[in-house]
Amino acid sequence: MFKPINYDSGKTTTLLSAATTTITKGDALDFSSGLAQRATASSTQIKYVALEDVASTGTSLPVLAVSTIGVKFEADCTHVMAQSYIGTIVDLTDHANLDNDAAATDYAFEIESGVTGVKKCKGYFHQSTAN
């Protein structure tokens, strides 16, 4: 789960979810055909994180989300933190976790801080100009 730490109300927006999807509060979101969906391990452009749960079975539904631009997040990690991860850019494991122990290929999240031995860190979603 990704939990925003510092943001203001001006950074929230309502997106339209994909027609058949389940989104949980704290999920990283990407887009397919202009509709919000859970991000995957290969997602590179995480522009929003869900602020509410949505379960859609056939119709698109609104989902409240926070923009990731300039917002620090507390993130769940797949592996316990080590000092060597600080300052690195890592991939997602899925919509709710970082793969903090593998060589990055998608460069989704920049780790700013963390406590050694704990599966959490703080940082920012990496905003590439490529997409």
N, C-alpha and C positions, 0 to 999 in steps of 0.2 A: 504494500500500500504506500502511496505517496501522499504526504500530509503537508499542505502549504504552511509555512511558518510566518512569513511576512507578506501580506498583500492587502489591498484595500478594495472597497466595494466596486471601484471603477474597473477592476480586473476580472469581474465575473460576467458571464454571458450565458445565454441559453442557446444550446445547439440542438439540432435535430438528429436523433439516433438512427442507426440503420434499422430496417424494418423488422428483422428478427435477430435480436441481440439482448444480452444481459450485461448491464454495466453496474458496477459496484462503486460506492463512494471511495475515492482514492485511486481509482484506476487511471492509468495513463491512456490518453485517447489519441487516435489518429483518424484518418478519413478514408472512406471508400465511396466514390461517386458523390462526394460532397456531404456524406452522412457520417456522423461520429460513431466510432466503434472502438472496442478494446484494442490497445496496441499489442504488437507481437514482438518476439525476439528480434526480428529484422527491422522493426520500425526505427526510423532515424529522425523524424521531425515530430517531436511531441510538443504540440502547441497548447494543449489543454489537459487538465486533470479533472475528473468528475467530482462534484461536490454532493452528489446524491445517487441513490440506487434507482435504476430503471430496468424493467423487464418487459421487452416488447415481443409480441408473438404475431407478427404479420403487418403491423402498422408502425410507422415512425413515430416516436414520442419525443417530447422536449426533455433535455437533460441540462441541469445547471452545472456549469463548469467554470474553472478559474484558468486564466491565461498563465502560461508558464514563463513568459518573458519577464525577466527581472525579479522573479519570485524564488526565494529559497525554499527548498523542500527537505523534509526529513523522509528518508527512503528506506524501505526494507531491502536487505541484501541477501543473496543466496548463500554467501559465505561470511564467516566472521571477519571483521575488519582487521587490517594490519596497517601499520604506519606507512608502509610502502604504497598503499592505495591512495593516500592523500595527494591531491593535485593531478590525478589521472582522470581520463575520460573513458567511461565504460559503456557497455551495451546493456540492453534490457534482457532479462531472462524471459519475461512475459509482461503482461499489463500491470503487474503489481510488485515486481522485484527487479533488482539490478544484478547483473552477472559481474560482480566485482573481482572475480578471480581468474578471468580469462582475457586473452588479448582482444582488444576491441577491434571490431570491423565496421560497426555502425555508428559508434561515437555518439551515444544518446544522452549521457549524463556526466557532468563533471563533479567529482567528489571534492568537497572543500574541507570537510572535517569528519571525524568519527572516533569512536572509542575502541581501542584494540580489544578483541575478544567478544565484541557484540555484533549482531547482524543488522546494524542500522548505521546510516551515515547522513550527512547533510550536504547539500550542494544545489546545483542548478542544472536544468535541462540544457543541453548544448544546442545552441541555435546555429545551424549551418546555413550558409547562403546558397548552397547547392540546390535546395528544393524550394 
